[in-house]
Structures are given as C-alpha cells and as structure tokens.
C-alpha cells in the first residue's frame, strides 16, 4: 500500500505525535520513512540598518538551526530504527515550509505524507493558517493528518 512515507517534524510534541503515527504505520506496512525538518529563513534586520550585525546574527541563527535540525532528525531516526523502520532524514532552509514538503514528497517518490494538526476550527483556523492545511490544498500525494488537542 504505502511504501515511502514522508513525515515533516519540527521537534514539537505535536509533530512527535505524527512521527510516532508514521513510524507505527511504516512498521506495520514495511514502509520506509523520510523525515523532513524545514527551517524558516532568517528574517533578520529587514531594513538593513546594521549589516555587520545582521551578517553575524544570520550566521549564528543558521548554526543554531542546523544543530537543532540535526538533533531532531537524529532523534526521529533513532526511534524509527528502534521499531525496525528504514529511515532517512533531511533538513532544508525555506520561506514556505508547505511548498518544500509538497515538493520533497514528489521528488522522493513518497506515496503518503503524515503531518500533525492542532485541530483548530472556524475563525481561529482561518486566521492562523496552517502548514498542514496548505499541504492538504497543494499536495497530489495523500496526506494523513494526526490531530492534536485544539488550542
């Protein structure tokens, strides 16, 4: 059925729920897992008032972001392997995480995306938006949504 599952994770408790669901599904189906961590680009000093500080701040941000991404991915890979699931991971810097998720799923020939959702409804959901909602809207690959508690 599903042979290659993509699961985006940001290291939060909510994305851990989706990761655990993806691992359980992959273990049952004998699927492999592709774990993706998307880091939003550094916004920095939009006016460019202090270019020297902006450059060092960007570098510090990227170093921290890469270290955090590697930690999140290693943790996810460790859990998947403990459940005998073949896994690989990647992190990407991007402005639009949903676009990277959709593109990565297609590029990696994934046949399912497993993502978390806060479960917000109504005006709150519309105003806050959601990467999961955007993926649902734009993806040609099926998406399994793991719901968390509404906030």
Secondary structure, DSSP 8 states (H G I E B T S, - for coil): ---EEEEE--SSHHHHHHHHHHHHHHHHHT-EEEEEEEEE-----TT-TTHHHHHHHHHHHHHHHHHHHHHHHHHHHHHHHHTT--EEEEEEEES-HHHHHHHHHHHTT-SEEEEEE----HHHHHHH--HHHHHHHH-SS-EEEEE----
